[in-house]
Amino acid sequence: MSELDRPLSPHLQIYRWHFTMALSILHRATGLALAAGLLLLTWWLTALAHGPEAFATVRAAIDHPLGGIVLFGFTLALLYHLANGVRHLLWDLGYGLGKEEAFRSGLVVLGFAGLGTLLLWLVILAFRGAAR
């Protein structure tokens, strides 16, 4: 077989995107986001250990609207990655491997991540308002 007779691998320009493929890519992206978030957690813990002045700097960053957006996104990434990780564990056990099951479990993962994040932040904001 010559080089010209070999089939070409599909690439992003011709490959049709699937829901489960997008969720798999999102799982990897949230894993990277969580790794980056560990740097912020390290900054927070280090500032906590260095005293009130250092912690005030971190607190100012967290209280900034952009800091809140980052924390909300981190929470969303964490809950998505958790739910999709459980989904992958179930797949490893042989459950939910059919097309329809995989699609439905993907919707469950997105629903859990979205609703869980909203509920968690409602509780956080309620307690934050009560503490002030």
N, CA, C and O atoms as a MOPAC input file, in Angstrom:
PM7 MOZYME 1SCF
protein

 N      0.85800 1    -1.18000 1     0.00000 1
 C      0.00000 1     0.00000 1     0.00000 1
 C      0.90000 1     1.23800 1     0.00000 1
 O      1.80700 1     1.35700 1     0.82500 1
 N      0.64900 1     2.12300 1    -0.90100 1
 C      1.46900 1     3.33500 1    -0.97700 1
 C      0.93200 1     4.39100 1    -0.02400 1
 O     -0.15600 1     4.25900 1     0.53700 1
 N      1.72000 1     5.43400 1     0.14200 1
 C      1.32600 1     6.54600 1     1.03300 1
 C      0.01200 1     7.18200 1     0.58600 1
 O     -0.77000 1     7.63500 1     1.42200 1
 N     -0.23900 1     7.22000 1    -0.71800 1
 C     -1.44900 1     7.87500 1    -1.23000 1
 C     -2.70300 1     7.04200 1    -0.99400 1
 O     -3.80400 1     7.59200 1    -0.97300 1
 N     -2.56600 1     5.74000 1    -0.81900 1
 C     -3.72000 1     4.86500 1    -0.62700 1
 C     -4.19400 1     4.79600 1     0.82300 1
 O     -5.28400 1     4.29700 1     1.10400 1
 N     -3.38000 1     5.29300 1     1.72900 1
 C     -3.74800 1     5.20200 1     3.14700 1
 C     -4.88200 1     6.17000 1     3.46800 1
 O     -4.90400 1     7.29200 1     2.96200 1
 N     -5.80800 1     5.74800 1     4.29400 1
 C     -6.88300 1     6.68200 1     4.69100 1
 C     -6.32700 1     7.77500 1     5.60400 1
 O     -5.39100 1     7.55000 1     6.37000 1
 N     -6.91300 1     8.93700 1     5.50500 1
 C     -6.52300 1    10.05600 1     6.35600 1
 C     -7.33000 1    10.02300 1     7.64000 1
 O     -8.50400 1     9.65100 1     7.63500 1
 N     -6.71300 1    10.40300 1     8.71500 1
 C     -7.43000 1    10.50000 1     9.97900 1
 C     -8.35800 1    11.70400 1     9.94200 1
 O     -8.01400 1    12.72500 1     9.34600 1
 N     -9.53000 1    11.60500 1    10.56900 1
 C    -10.41000 1    12.77500 1    10.60600 1
 C     -9.78000 1    13.88800 1    11.44500 1
 O     -9.03100 1    13.61800 1    12.38400 1
 N    -10.07900 1    15.10100 1    11.11000 1
 C     -9.57900 1    16.24500 1    11.86100 1
 C    -10.75600 1    17.14600 1    12.20700 1
 O    -11.87900 1    16.91200 1    11.75800 1
 N    -10.49900 1    18.16600 1    12.99800 1
 C    -11.57700 1    18.99100 1    13.54900 1
 C    -12.43200 1    19.68700 1    12.49000 1
 O    -13.59000 1    20.01400 1    12.75100 1
 N    -11.87700 1    19.91400 1    11.30200 1
 C    -12.66000 1    20.61400 1    10.28500 1
 C    -13.73500 1    19.73500 1     9.66300 1
 O    -14.73500 1    20.24600 1     9.15800 1
 N    -13.54200 1    18.42000 1     9.69300 1
 C    -14.53900 1    17.54900 1     9.07900 1
 C    -15.22600 1    16.64200 1    10.09900 1
 O    -16.23800 1    16.01700 1     9.78500 1
 N    -14.69300 1    16.56700 1    11.30200 1
 C    -15.24100 1    15.66400 1    12.30500 1
 C    -16.47800 1    16.28100 1    12.92700 1
 O    -16.45800 1    17.44900 1    13.31500 1
 N    -17.54800 1    15.52000 1    13.02700 1
 C    -18.78900 1    16.01300 1    13.62300 1
 C    -18.70500 1    15.90500 1    15.14400 1
 O    -18.43700 1    14.83300 1    15.68500 1
 N    -18.93400 1    17.01600 1    15.81800 1
 C    -18.86900 1    17.05000 1    17.27500 1
 C    -20.05300 1    16.30500 1    17.86300 1
 O    -21.17000 1    16.38100 1    17.35200 1
 N    -19.79200 1    15.58400 1    18.94400 1
 C    -20.82400 1    14.88100 1    19.68200 1
 C    -20.87400 1    15.44700 1    21.09600 1
 O    -19.88600 1    15.96800 1    21.61200 1
 N    -22.02700 1    15.33400 1    21.69500 1
 C    -22.24200 1    15.83500 1    23.04800 1
 C    -21.25300 1    15.20100 1    24.02600 1
 O    -20.62700 1    15.89700 1    24.82600 1
 N    -21.11900 1    13.89200 1    23.95500 1
 C    -20.22700 1    13.20400 1    24.88800 1
 C    -18.76600 1    13.57200 1    24.64200 1
 O    -17.96600 1    13.59700 1    25.57700 1
 N    -18.41700 1    13.85800 1    23.39400 1
 C    -17.05200 1    14.28900 1    23.09200 1
 C    -16.78300 1    15.66100 1    23.71600 1
 O    -15.71300 1    15.89200 1    24.27900 1
 N    -17.74900 1    16.55800 1    23.61500 1
 C    -17.58900 1    17.88700 1    24.20900 1
 C    -17.47200 1    17.79400 1    25.72700 1
 O    -16.69200 1    18.52200 1    26.34000 1
 N    -18.25400 1    16.89100 1    26.33400 1
 C    -18.17100 1    16.72100 1    27.78400 1
 C    -16.81900 1    16.14300 1    28.19700 1
 O    -16.28700 1    16.49200 1    29.25100 1
 N    -16.26900 1    15.26900 1    27.37300 1
 C    -14.95400 1    14.70400 1    27.66500 1
 C    -13.86900 1    15.78100 1    27.60400 1
 O    -12.97800 1    15.82700 1    28.45300 1
 N    -13.95500 1    16.63500 1    26.60300 1
 C    -12.99300 1    17.73100 1    26.48200 1
 C    -13.16100 1    18.69400 1    27.65300 1
 O    -12.17500 1    19.18300 1    28.20400 1
 N    -14.41000 1    18.96600 1    28.03400 1
 C    -14.68200 1    19.84300 1    29.17600 1
 C    -14.14500 1    19.23900 1    30.46900 1
 O    -13.69400 1    19.96900 1    31.35200 1
 N    -14.18800 1    17.91900 1    30.58800 1
 C    -13.64300 1    17.24900 1    31.76900 1
 C    -12.14200 1    17.52500 1    31.88700 1
 O    -11.64300 1    17.79300 1    32.98000 1
 N    -11.44100 1    17.46100 1    30.78700 1
 C    -10.00600 1    17.74800 1    30.79200 1
 C     -9.74200 1    19.22000 1    31.10900 1
 O     -8.81700 1    19.55100 1    31.85100 1
 N    -10.56300 1    20.09300 1    30.53900 1
 C    -10.39000 1    21.52900 1    30.78100 1
 C    -10.65100 1    21.87900 1    32.24500 1
 O     -9.94200 1    22.70100 1    32.82500 1
 N    -11.66500 1    21.25600 1    32.84100 1
 C    -11.94000 1    21.54200 1    34.24900 1
 C    -10.83300 1    20.97800 1    35.13700 1
 O    -10.53700 1    21.53800 1    36.19200 1
 N    -10.22600 1    19.88200 1    34.71700 1
 C     -9.07800 1    19.36000 1    35.46300 1
 C     -7.93200 1    20.35000 1    35.47200 1
 O     -7.28100 1    20.54400 1    36.49900 1
 N     -7.68100 1    20.97900 1    34.33100 1
 C     -6.64300 1    22.01500 1    34.26300 1
 C     -7.02300 1    23.22900 1    35.10300 1
 O     -6.17400 1    23.80400 1    35.78400 1
 N     -8.29100 1    23.62100 1    35.05800 1
 C     -8.75400 1    24.76400 1    35.85400 1
 C     -8.60800 1    24.48200 1    37.34600 1
 O     -8.23300 1    25.36800 1    38.11300 1
 N     -8.90200 1    23.25800 1    37.75500 1
 C     -8.76200 1    22.90400 1    39.16600 1
 C     -7.29600 1    22.90900 1    39.59000 1
 O     -6.97700 1    23.29600 1    40.71500 1
 N     -6.40800 1    22.48600 1    38.70300 1
 C     -4.97800 1    22.53900 1    39.01700 1
 C     -4.53200 1    23.99200 1    39.18900 1
 O     -3.76000 1    24.30100 1    40.09700 1
 N     -5.01200 1    24.87800 1    38.32300 1
 C     -4.68100 1    26.30300 1    38.45700 1
 C     -5.30300 1    26.86200 1    39.73900 1
 O     -4.69900 1    27.70100 1    40.40700 1
 N     -6.50000 1    26.40300 1    40.08100 1
 C     -7.15300 1    26.84700 1    41.29900 1
 C     -6.38700 1    26.45500 1    42.55400 1
 O     -6.48500 1    27.12700 1    43.58100 1
 N     -5.62800 1    25.37400 1    42.47500 1
 C     -4.80100 1    24.98800 1    43.62100 1
 C     -3.74000 1    26.04300 1    43.91900 1
 O     -3.32600 1    26.20000 1    45.06800 1
 N     -3.30100 1    26.76000 1    42.90300 1
 C     -2.35800 1    27.86600 1    43.13000 1
 C     -3.02800 1    28.96300 1    43.96000 1
 O     -2.41100 1    29.53900 1    44.85600 1
 N     -4.29400 1    29.24400 1    43.65300 1
 C     -5.01600 1    30.24700 1    44.43800 1
 C     -5.24700 1    29.76900 1    45.86900 1
 O     -5.14600 1    30.54800 1    46.81700 1
 N     -5.55500 1    28.49000 1    46.01500 1
 C     -5.71700 1    27.93200 1    47.35400 1
 C     -4.41200 1    28.01400 1    48.13500 1
 O     -4.41500 1    28.31200 1    49.32900 1
 N     -3.30100 1    27.75000 1    47.46400 1
 C     -1.98500 1    27.85900 1    48.09900 1
 C     -1.71000 1    29.29700 1    48.52300 1
 O     -1.18500 1    29.53200 1    49.61200 1
 N     -2.05900 1    30.25800 1    47.67500 1
 C     -1.89000 1    31.67400 1    48.00500 1
 C     -2.70400 1    32.01700 1    49.24500 1
 O     -2.21500 1    32.70000 1    50.14500 1
 N     -3.95000 1    31.54200 1    49.29300 1
 C     -4.83600 1    31.80900 1    50.42200 1
 C     -4.25700 1    31.21500 1    51.71000 1
 O     -4.21500 1    31.89400 1    52.73600 1
 N     -3.81400 1    29.96200 1    51.66800 1
 C     -3.26600 1    29.31000 1    52.85900 1
 C     -1.95800 1    29.95600 1    53.31200 1
 O     -1.71600 1    30.10500 1    54.51000 1
 N     -1.12500 1    30.33600 1    52.35900 1
 C      0.13600 1    31.00100 1    52.70000 1
 C     -0.13400 1    32.35300 1    53.35000 1
 O      0.51100 1    32.71600 1    54.33300 1
 N     -1.08200 1    33.09000 1    52.79900 1
 C     -1.43900 1    34.38800 1    53.38600 1
 C     -2.02100 1    34.20400 1    54.77900 1
 O     -1.75700 1    35.00800 1    55.67400 1
 N     -2.79400 1    33.17300 1    54.96500 1
 C     -3.36100 1    32.88000 1    56.28100 1
 C     -2.25200 1    32.62200 1    57.30200 1
 O     -2.35200 1    33.03800 1    58.45600 1
 N     -1.21400 1    31.94500 1    56.87400 1
 C     -0.09600 1    31.63500 1    57.76800 1
 C      0.78800 1    32.85100 1    58.03700 1
 O      1.46000 1    32.91600 1    59.06600 1
 N      0.78900 1    33.82200 1    57.10600 1
 C      1.66500 1    34.98700 1    57.25300 1
 C      1.04900 1    36.13400 1    58.04700 1
 O      1.71900 1    37.13000 1    58.31900 1
 N     -0.19800 1    36.00300 1    58.41400 1
 C     -0.76900 1    37.02100 1    59.28400 1
 C     -1.85000 1    37.86800 1    58.64700 1
 O     -2.18800 1    37.70100 1    57.47500 1
 N     -2.39500 1    38.79700 1    59.45500 1
 C     -3.55100 1    39.58900 1    59.02200 1
 C     -3.30300 1    40.47600 1    57.80400 1
 O     -4.19800 1    40.64200 1    56.97500 1
 N     -2.10700 1    41.04600 1    57.68100 1
 C     -1.85400 1    41.94100 1    56.54500 1
 C     -1.85500 1    41.16900 1    55.23100 1
 O     -2.45700 1    41.59900 1    54.24800 1
 N     -1.18300 1    40.03600 1    55.22400 1
 C     -1.13600 1    39.21100 1    54.01200 1
 C     -2.52800 1    38.67000 1    53.68100 1
 O     -2.92900 1    38.62400 1    52.51800 1
 N     -3.24900 1    38.26400 1    54.71600 1
 C     -4.58800 1    37.73800 1    54.48800 1
 C     -5.53300 1    38.82300 1    53.98900 1
 O     -6.43500 1    38.53700 1    53.20100 1
 N     -5.34400 1    40.05200 1    54.42800 1
 C     -6.18200 1    41.16500 1    53.96200 1
 C     -6.02000 1    41.36500 1    52.45400 1
 O     -6.97800 1    41.71500 1    51.76500 1
 N     -4.82200 1    41.14600 1    51.95000 1
 C     -4.58300 1    41.27200 1    50.50400 1
 C     -5.37800 1    40.21800 1    49.73900 1
 O     -6.02500 1    40.52000 1    48.73600 1
 N     -5.32100 1    38.98800 1    50.22100 1
 C     -6.06800 1    37.91500 1    49.56700 1
 C     -7.56500 1    38.17100 1    49.69200 1
 O     -8.31700 1    37.96500 1    48.73900 1
 N     -7.98600 1    38.61200 1    50.84300 1
 C     -9.40900 1    38.88600 1    51.07000 1
 C     -9.90900 1    39.98500 1    50.12900 1
 O    -11.03200 1    39.91500 1    49.63100 1
 N     -9.08200 1    40.98600 1    49.89100 1
 C     -9.46200 1    42.04600 1    48.95900 1
 C     -9.62400 1    41.50000 1    47.54200 1
 O    -10.52700 1    41.90900 1    46.81100 1
 N     -8.74600 1    40.57700 1    47.16200 1
 C     -8.85400 1    39.96900 1    45.82700 1
 C    -10.11100 1    39.11700 1    45.72400 1
 O    -10.79600 1    39.13200 1    44.70100 1
 N    -10.41300 1    38.37700 1    46.78100 1
 C    -11.59900 1    37.51600 1    46.77800 1
 C    -12.87700 1    38.35500 1    46.77300 1
 O    -13.85200 1    37.99900 1    46.11100 1
 N    -12.87400 1    39.46300 1    47.50600 1
 C    -14.06100 1    40.30600 1    47.59200 1
 C    -14.29900 1    41.14300 1    46.33800 1
 O    -15.38900 1    41.68700 1    46.15900 1
 N    -13.30100 1    41.25200 1    45.47600 1
 C    -13.45800 1    41.96700 1    44.21200 1
 C    -14.42800 1    41.17200 1    43.32800 1
 O    -14.43700 1    39.94300 1    43.38700 1
 N    -15.24200 1    41.85100 1    42.51200 1
 C    -16.18300 1    41.11600 1    41.65000 1
 C    -15.50600 1    40.06000 1    40.76300 1
 O    -16.05600 1    38.97800 1    40.56000 1
 N    -14.33500 1    40.36700 1    40.24600 1
 C    -13.61900 1    39.38500 1    39.42800 1
 C    -13.21300 1    38.16900 1    40.26800 1
 O    -13.23400 1    37.03900 1    39.77900 1
 N    -12.84800 1    38.40200 1    41.51600 1
 C    -12.52400 1    37.30200 1    42.42300 1
 C    -13.72700 1    36.40500 1    42.66600 1
 O    -13.60100 1    35.18200 1    42.73600 1
 N    -14.88700 1    37.02000 1    42.79300 1
 C    -16.11100 1    36.24600 1    42.96200 1
 C    -16.43100 1    35.39900 1    41.74100 1
 O    -16.87600 1    34.25800 1    41.86400 1
 N    -16.20400 1    35.96100 1    40.56800 1
 C    -16.43600 1    35.21500 1    39.32900 1
 C    -15.48600 1    34.02200 1    39.23900 1
 O    -15.88100 1    32.93000 1    38.83100 1
 N    -14.22900 1    34.24500 1    39.62300 1
 C    -13.25000 1    33.15900 1    39.60900 1
 C    -13.65800 1    32.05800 1    40.58400 1
 O    -13.58100 1    30.87600 1    40.24700 1
 N    -14.08700 1    32.43000 1    41.78100 1
 C    -14.50700 1    31.43200 1    42.76800 1
 C    -15.76600 1    30.68100 1    42.31200 1
 O    -15.88400 1    29.47400 1    42.52200 1
 N    -16.69400 1    31.39800 1    41.69100 1
 C    -17.88800 1    30.75000 1    41.15800 1
 C    -17.50300 1    29.75700 1    40.06600 1
 O    -18.00100 1    28.63100 1    40.04000 1
 N    -16.61800 1    30.17500 1    39.16900 1
 C    -16.14700 1    29.28700 1    38.10400 1
 C    -15.39900 1    28.08500 1    38.64700 1
 O    -15.52600 1    26.97600 1    38.12800 1
 N    -14.61400 1    28.31000 1    39.69900 1
 C    -13.89100 1    27.20700 1    40.33100 1
 C    -14.87300 1    26.20100 1    40.92600 1
 O    -14.67700 1    24.99200 1    40.81000 1
 N    -15.92100 1    26.69900 1    41.55700 1
 C    -16.94100 1    25.82200 1    42.13200 1
 C    -17.64000 1    25.02000 1    41.03300 1
 O    -17.85200 1    23.81600 1    41.17700 1
 N    -17.99200 1    25.68600 1    39.94800 1
 C    -18.63800 1    25.01300 1    38.82600 1
 C    -17.72100 1    23.94000 1    38.25000 1
 O    -18.16500 1    22.82600 1    37.97400 1
 N    -16.43400 1    24.27200 1    38.06500 1
 C    -15.47500 1    23.29600 1    37.54100 1
 C    -15.32100 1    22.11600 1    38.48800 1
 O    -15.23600 1    20.97000 1    38.04500 1
 N    -15.28700 1    22.38500 1    39.78100 1
 C    -15.12500 1    21.32300 1    40.77000 1
 C    -16.31700 1    20.36100 1    40.75000 1
 O    -16.13100 1    19.14500 1    40.72800 1
 N    -17.52500 1    20.89700 1    40.75800 1
 C    -18.70200 1    20.03400 1    40.77000 1
 C    -18.86900 1    19.29400 1    39.44600 1
 O    -19.29200 1    18.13800 1    39.43900 1
 N    -18.54600 1    19.93700 1    38.33400 1
 C    -18.60700 1    19.25100 1    37.03800 1
 C    -17.59300 1    18.10700 1    37.00000 1
 O    -17.92200 1    16.98800 1    36.60700 1
 N    -16.37400 1    18.39700 1    37.40700 1
 C    -15.31400 1    17.39400 1    37.36200 1
 C    -15.64500 1    16.22200 1    38.29300 1
 O    -15.38000 1    15.06700 1    37.96000 1
 N    -16.21700 1    16.52000 1    39.44600 1
 C    -16.63300 1    15.47900 1    40.38400 1
 C    -17.69600 1    14.58400 1    39.75900 1
 O    -17.54400 1    13.36300 1    39.73800 1
 N    -18.77100 1    15.18100 1    39.24800 1
 C    -19.87700 1    14.40500 1    38.68300 1
 C    -19.42700 1    13.61400 1    37.46100 1
 O    -19.80200 1    12.45200 1    37.30400 1
 N    -18.63100 1    14.22800 1    36.59800 1
 C    -18.18600 1    13.52100 1    35.40400 1
 C    -17.17500 1    12.43300 1    35.76000 1
 O    -17.09000 1    11.42000 1    35.06600 1
 N    -16.42000 1    12.62800 1    36.81500 1
 C    -15.51400 1    11.58500 1    37.28500 1
 C    -16.28100 1    10.37200 1    37.78100 1
 O    -15.88000 1     9.23700 1    37.52300 1
 N    -17.37800 1    10.59900 1    38.49000 1
 C    -18.24000 1     9.49400 1    38.93800 1
 C    -18.83300 1     8.79000 1    37.72300 1
 O    -18.92500 1     7.56300 1    37.68700 1
 N    -19.23100 1     9.57600 1    36.73300 1
 C    -19.76700 1     9.01200 1    35.48400 1
 C    -18.73800 1     8.11000 1    34.82000 1
 O    -19.07100 1     7.02100 1    34.35200 1
 N    -17.49100 1     8.56000 1    34.77900 1
 C    -16.42800 1     7.74100 1    34.19300 1
 C    -16.18700 1     6.47400 1    35.01200 1
 O    -15.91900 1     5.41500 1    34.44400 1
 N    -16.27900 1     6.56800 1    36.32700 1
 C    -16.12600 1     5.37600 1    37.15900 1
 C    -17.23600 1     4.36000 1    36.86300 1
 O    -16.98200 1     3.15600 1    36.80700 1
 N    -18.45400 1     4.84700 1    36.67500 1
 C    -19.55100 1     3.94300 1    36.31800 1
 C    -19.30800 1     3.29600 1    34.95800 1
 O    -19.60800 1     2.11800 1    34.76800 1
 N    -18.77000 1     4.05600 1    34.02000 1
 C    -18.42000 1     3.48900 1    32.72000 1
 C    -17.35500 1     2.40700 1    32.88400 1
 O    -17.41100 1     1.36600 1    32.23100 1
 N    -16.38700 1     2.66300 1    33.76000 1
 C    -15.34300 1     1.66100 1    33.99900 1
 C    -15.92100 1     0.36500 1    34.55100 1
 O    -15.36300 1    -0.71000 1    34.33200 1
 N    -17.03300 1     0.46600 1    35.26200 1
 C    -17.69900 1    -0.71600 1    35.79700 1
 C    -18.65100 1    -1.35300 1    34.78800 1
 O    -19.25600 1    -2.38900 1    35.06200 1
 N    -18.77800 1    -0.72600 1    33.61800 1
 C    -19.60500 1    -1.28100 1    32.55100 1
 C    -21.02800 1    -0.76300 1    32.50100 1
 O    -21.84900 1    -1.29700 1    31.75400 1
 N    -21.34300 1     0.26300 1    33.27700 1
 C    -22.69800 1     0.82400 1    33.29300 1
 C    -22.78900 1     2.06900 1    32.41700 1
 O    -21.86200 1     2.87600 1    32.36500 1
 N    -23.91700 1     2.20900 1    31.73500 1
 C    -24.20400 1     3.44200 1    31.00100 1
 C    -23.36900 1     3.67000 1    29.75800 1
 O    -23.07500 1     4.81600 1    29.41800 1
 N    -22.97900 1     2.60300 1    29.07100 1
 C    -22.10500 1     2.75500 1    27.90900 1
 C    -22.84900 1     2.96400 1    26.59500 1
 O    -22.23200 1     3.31700 1    25.58900 1
 N    -24.14800 1     2.75500 1    26.58700 1
 C    -24.92100 1     2.96500 1    25.36300 1
 C    -25.01900 1     4.44100 1    25.01300 1
 O    -24.81500 1     5.30600 1    25.86400 1
 N    -25.33400 1     4.72100 1    23.74700 1
 C    -25.40700 1     6.11700 1    23.28300 1
 C    -26.42800 1     6.92900 1    24.07500 1
 O    -26.12200 1     8.02000 1    24.55500 1
 N    -27.62300 1     6.40000 1    24.20700 1
 C    -28.67800 1     7.13400 1    24.91200 1
 C    -28.35200 1     7.28200 1    26.39500 1
 O    -28.59100 1     8.33700 1    26.98200 1
 N    -27.81000 1     6.23700 1    26.99600 1
 C    -27.44200 1     6.30800 1    28.41700 1
 C    -26.33800 1     7.33000 1    28.63000 1
 O    -26.37500 1     8.10200 1    29.58900 1
 N    -25.35300 1     7.33600 1    27.73700 1
 C    -24.24800 1     8.29100 1    27.85500 1
 C    -24.75300 1     9.71800 1    27.68800 1
 O    -24.29300 1    10.62500 1    28.38200 1
 N    -25.69800 1     9.92300 1    26.76900 1
 C    -26.26400 1    11.25700 1    26.57200 1
 C    -27.02100 1    11.70700 1    27.81900 1
 O    -26.84400 1    12.83100 1    28.28600 1
 N    -27.86500 1    10.82400 1    28.35500 1
 C    -28.65100 1    11.16600 1    29.55500 1
 C    -27.74900 1    11.41700 1    30.76100 1
 O    -27.98100 1    12.35000 1    31.52900 1
 N    -26.73100 1    10.59300 1    30.92500 1
 C    -25.83400 1    10.80200 1    32.06900 1
 C    -25.05700 1    12.10600 1    31.91000 1
 O    -24.71100 1    12.74400 1    32.90400 1
 N    -24.78200 1    12.50500 1    30.67300 1
 C    -24.13900 1    13.79400 1    30.43400 1
 C    -25.03500 1    14.94500 1    30.85700 1
 O    -24.56600 1    15.92700 1    31.43300 1
 N    -26.32400 1    14.82300 1    30.57300 1
 C    -27.27300 1    15.85200 1    31.00900 1
 C    -27.35300 1    15.90300 1    32.52700 1
 O    -27.45500 1    16.98000 1    33.11300 1
 N    -27.30800 1    14.73400 1    33.16400 1
 C    -27.32700 1    14.68500 1    34.63000 1
 C    -26.09500 1    15.38000 1    35.19800 1
 O    -26.18600 1    16.13200 1    36.16900 1
 N    -24.94800 1    15.12200 1    34.58600 1
 C    -23.70200 1    15.75900 1    35.03500 1
 C    -23.81100 1    17.27400 1    34.92800 1
 O    -23.46800 1    17.98900 1    35.86900 1
 N    -24.28300 1    17.76600 1    33.79300 1
 C    -24.42600 1    19.21800 1    33.61700 1
 C    -25.43900 1    19.80000 1    34.59500 1
 O    -25.22000 1    20.87000 1    35.16300 1
 N    -26.55000 1    19.09100 1    34.78900 1
 C    -27.56600 1    19.55700 1    35.73800 1
 C    -27.03000 1    19.60300 1    37.15900 1
 O    -27.25700 1    20.57300 1    37.88300 1
 N    -26.31300 1    18.54600 1    37.56000 1
 C    -25.73800 1    18.51000 1    38.89700 1
 C    -24.74900 1    19.65800 1    39.08800 1
 O    -24.78300 1    20.35300 1    40.10300 1
 N    -23.87600 1    19.85100 1    38.11300 1
 C    -22.86400 1    20.90700 1    38.23100 1
 C    -23.51700 1    22.28500 1    38.30000 1
 O    -23.15300 1    23.10200 1    39.14600 1
 N    -24.47000 1    22.54500 1    37.42300 1
 C    -25.12200 1    23.85100 1    37.39900 1
 C    -25.97300 1    24.12500 1    38.62700 1
 O    -25.82000 1    25.15400 1    39.28500 1
 N    -26.87100 1    23.19700 1    38.92900 1
 C    -27.74900 1    23.39200 1    40.09500 1
 C    -26.96500 1    23.33400 1    41.40100 1
 O    -27.23200 1    24.10300 1    42.32400 1
 N    -26.00400 1    22.42700 1    41.47600 1
 C    -25.19100 1    22.32900 1    42.68700 1
 C    -24.41200 1    23.59700 1    42.95100 1
 O    -24.31100 1    24.04700 1    44.09200 1
 N    -23.86100 1    24.17400 1    41.89600 1
 C    -23.11000 1    25.42300 1    42.04200 1
 C    -24.02700 1    26.55100 1    42.49800 1
 O    -23.68800 1    27.30700 1    43.40800 1
 N    -25.18400 1    26.65900 1    41.86400 1
 C    -26.12000 1    27.72400 1    42.25400 1
 C    -26.58000 1    27.56400 1    43.69500 1
 O    -26.60000 1    28.53700 1    44.45000 1
 N    -26.94800 1    26.35300 1    44.08500 1
 C    -27.39800 1    26.12800 1    45.46000 1
 C    -26.28800 1    26.40000 1    46.46900 1
 O    -26.51600 1    27.03000 1    47.50200 1
 N    -25.09300 1    25.92300 1    46.16500 1
 C    -23.96800 1    26.14800 1    47.06900 1
 C    -23.68900 1    27.63800 1    47.23300 1
 O    -23.42900 1    28.09600 1    48.34600 1
 N    -23.74000 1    28.40100 1    46.14100 1
 C    -23.47200 1    29.82900 1    46.23100 1
 C    -24.61500 1    30.59200 1    46.90500 1
 O    -24.38400 1    31.61600 1    47.54700 1
 N    -25.81900 1    30.10500 1    46.76200 1
 C    -26.92200 1    30.72900 1    47.51400 1
 C    -26.70700 1    30.55400 1    49.01200 1
 O    -26.93900 1    31.48000 1    49.78800 1
 N    -26.26700 1    29.37700 1    49.41500 1
 C    -25.98000 1    29.12600 1    50.83100 1
 C    -24.80200 1    29.98200 1    51.28900 1
 O    -24.85100 1    30.58600 1    52.36100 1
 N    -23.74400 1    30.03500 1    50.48100 1
 C    -22.56300 1    30.84500 1    50.83500 1
 C    -22.95600 1    32.31000 1    51.01700 1
 O    -22.57800 1    32.94300 1    52.00200 1
 N    -23.71300 1    32.83900 1    50.06500 1
 C    -24.09500 1    34.25100 1    50.14200 1
 C    -25.06100 1    34.51400 1    51.29100 1
 O    -25.03300 1    35.58700 1    51.89300 1
 N    -25.91500 1    33.54000 1    51.59600 1
 C    -26.83200 1    33.70600 1    52.73100 1
 C    -26.06200 1    33.75700 1    54.05100 1
 O    -26.34400 1    34.60200 1    54.90100 1
 N    -25.09200 1    32.85500 1    54.22500 1
 C    -24.30200 1    32.85200 1    55.44600 1
 C    -23.38500 1    34.06500 1    55.51200 1
 O    -23.12000 1    34.58800 1    56.59500 1
 N    -22.90100 1    34.51400 1    54.36100 1
 C    -22.03200 1    35.68400 1    54.33600 1
 C    -22.82000 1    36.92300 1    54.75300 1
 O    -22.31500 1    37.77400 1    55.48400 1
 N    -24.05600 1    37.01300 1    54.28400 1
 C    -24.90500 1    38.14300 1    54.67000 1
 C    -25.28100 1    38.08700 1    56.14100 1
 O    -25.39700 1    39.12100 1    56.79900 1
 N    -25.47100 1    36.87900 1    56.65500 1
 C    -25.81700 1    36.71900 1    58.08100 1
 C    -24.63500 1    37.00900 1    58.98700 1
 O    -24.81400 1    37.41300 1    60.13600 1
 N    -23.42800 1    36.80400 1    58.47700 1
 C    -22.22500 1    37.00800 1    59.29500 1
 C    -21.86800 1    38.47700 1    59.40500 1
 O    -21.11900 1    38.86000 1    60.30300 1
 N    -22.38300 1    39.30100 1    58.51900 1
 C    -22.01100 1    40.73100 1    58.54500 1
 C    -22.89900 1    41.52900 1    59.40600 1
 O    -22.71500 1    42.74000 1    59.52900 1

